[in-house]
């Protein structure tokens, strides 16, 4: 199985910054993509930023130019890999629970890629 552990959320004033981290570990055979989603109260979960195995990032229009997704430089087929979300110029509308997502195959099913989710971390932007 794949375990995801998130950290870095909290309360920040508008215009401030936070950095989220997500460490993926377990019997990971290969990772296809990693990303961050968020869900605000009363709203559906939405993709914030994603990064492929080739390290090509993509962003929601609402966060372009403010958020940066990155991953460590370890190879795809390692036991642990970390993805980061650097969030700058935060706005109150960025308030949400942020979830890490990994699309990966495990050693037990090397040809099958599944989505794994972190437990979520709260980000609150308020003065």
Secondary structure, 3 states (H helix, E strand, C coil): CEEEEEECCEEECCCCCEEEEEEEEECEEEEEEEEEEEECCCCCCEEEEEEECCCCEEECHHHCCCEEEEECCCCCCCCEEEEEEEECCCCHHHCEEEEEEEEEEECCEEEEEEEEECCCEEEEECC
